[in-house]
Amino acid sequence: MNCLMIVGGINAELPYVVKFLQVIPLPGLRKYVKYREVLDKYNCAAVNNAHKHKGEQIIFSPLVGESETLTDEEIMVEATDLAIAGTDTTSIPLTFMLPGVVALEGPDMVWVILSRPELQHQLKEEVATLPDDFTDTQVEELRLLNAVINESMRLWGPSQGTFPRCSPRDGMDLGGYYIPAGVTVGSQSYTVHRLESLFKNANE
């Protein structure tokens, strides 16, 4: 899954780089650039399995139930979204919010926000004020907890891509610039969320 996420992200932003890597005959690269073949293989097996077990409640049941309007290829695309959106998008923010240090591949170490003892102590004290039968509303009122969550999402959100959009038919003004009609624009959040002009001590 890590290989799929890495190359999938590169392919979304710089597809020509992946095409270039595909022609380099290094075994180590092959497992990365063949991510689509691997993903399609698993998705195809999952869709076929769902067809065989119609009527049973499995994750692909709603998609297969729409097989009159969706082709198997379209169902496989939706299956990819289910597989990716339900894994790293959850695990990445939680990883950076958990106390301690997270070891990455290689010698690099990432200190997460809650590795600060003082912040951990304050957060534990705030959470301890909740009753045993606390509600969602009460959790939403915990200022420090929600600040930690929001800051973690700002710095280490799971989706840091450009999210390209096409300007409207009449064009538009954006940030003092005129964008002609039909132009694709995008701004990746990793840099924007670290601008000192927008966030004080943006990298903390």
N, C-alpha and C positions, 0 to 999 in steps of 0.2 A: 504493500500500500504506500510506503514511503517513496518508493521509486515512481509510482504512478503520480503521486502528488507533486514531486519535484519536476518531472518532465512535463506533466500536464500543465503546471504553472508556466514553465518556459514556453511550451507550445502555444499557450493562450496569448502570451505577450510577444514572443519572438519566434513564430513558427518556422522561419527560414533557418534558424539555428538548429532546430531539431532535424530538419531535412539535411543539413550539412553533416550533423553527427551520424546520421544513418549510413553515410558512405564511408565512414572511418572504420576500418576492420579491426577494432580492438574489442576483445571479449567483454571487458569491463563495461564498455559503453553499450553493448548490444542489449543487455538486460534492461537498460534504461529506455533506449529509443524504441524498443519493441513493446512498450507499455500498452499501446492500443491493442495489439494482438492478444496480449494476456488478458486485458480487461474484457475484450469481446468474447474470448473463450469462456470466461466465467459467467458473463452475462447471458450468453447463448445457452449454457447449461442450465442456468437459473430459469430462463424463460421456458425452455423445454420441460423442465421439471414442473413448472407451474401449470403448463398445459395438461400434463399427465395427472395432476392432482386437482383438477377443477372442482370447486365446491369446498375445498379445504381452506382454512384461513391462514395463508402465508403472506409474506410481505408483498409479493407480486400479484396477489389475487385481484386487487382492484384494477391493475393495469391489464392483466389478461382478460378480465371481464369486459374490457372495452376493445377486445380484439377485432370487433366488427368495424371500428373506426380507426384503430391503430394497427400498423404493420408490426411484425416482430422486430424489425430494425428500430422503429420508433419506441417500442417498449424497451429495447435494450438501452437506448439513449436515456430514457427515464430511469431505468435501473441504475445507470451510472450515477445519476444525480442522487438517488437514494443511498447508494453505497458511499459516495464521497461526502455528501452534505451531512450524513449522520455519524461520521467518524471524526475526521480531523477538525471539523468546525467546532466540535464540542471538546475534544481532547486538548487542542492547542490552548484555548483560553484557560482551561482548568489547570493545565501544566504550569502556566506562568502565574497563576494565583495561589498555587499550593506552596506551603512553607518549604524552605530548604533550597538545595541546589539541584539543577537538572543537568545531567551529563549528556552531552551530545556526542555524535560520532566524532572520534578524534579527541585531541587534547582540550578543545574548547569547553568552557564551563559558563553557564548562564545563571547569574544570581537573579532569582525572581523577587518580586516586590515584597512578598511576605518573609523573606529571609532577614528582614530588619526586625530584631527582637522587640524594640519598642513598639513598632507598628503591630506586631503579632499580639503583644500584650493588650494594647488598646482595643484591637479587634475582638479578642476573646472576651474582654470585659463587656463590650457592647453586645455581642451575641448572647452572653450569659443573662442579659436582661429579658430575653424572650421567655414567655411562659412555655410549658411543655406542649400546650395545644395551640401554638402560635399560628397565625394566618399569613397569607401572602401579603396582605396589606401591612401587617406589622413588620415584616421583613423589608418591605419597600421603604419603611420609615427609618431604617437604620442608616444614618448618613455616612458613617465611615465605611461600612460594608459595601454600600452602593458606590462610594467614591473609589474604592479599591477595584471593584468590578469594572467601572467605567474607565478608569485609568489603564487597567490591564487590557481592556478591549481597544483602547486608543493606541497603545504602544505595541501590543502583540496580537492584534486581531487576526483571525484565521484567513481572512480574504483581503489581501493587500494589492490586488490587481487594479488595472485602470478602469474597469467597468465602462467600456466605450459606449457612447451614445451618439446618435445621428441628429444633427441640428434640424429644427423644423423647416417647413416649406418656405417660410418667409425669412429664414435666418434668425439670429438672436444676438443680443448684447450680453456679454458675460465678463464680469470683472473689468469693465472698461474696454473690452475688445469686441469687435463685431465678427461674428462667426457666420459665414455665408451658408445658404441652404445646402443640405445634403453632405455637410462635412462631418466626419467622424471625430469626436473629441473624447478625451478621457483624462483622468487625473488619479494616479494611484495614491492610496491613503497613507502608505508608509512614510512618504516624505511630508505630505500635508499635515499629518498628525504630529510631526516633529518640528514644525515651524515656530521659532521663538516669537514671531509676530502674532501668532494665534494662541500659543500656550506658554505661560510663564514656566521657566525651567522645563522646557518641553521634553527633555530626555530623561527626566526623573519620574 
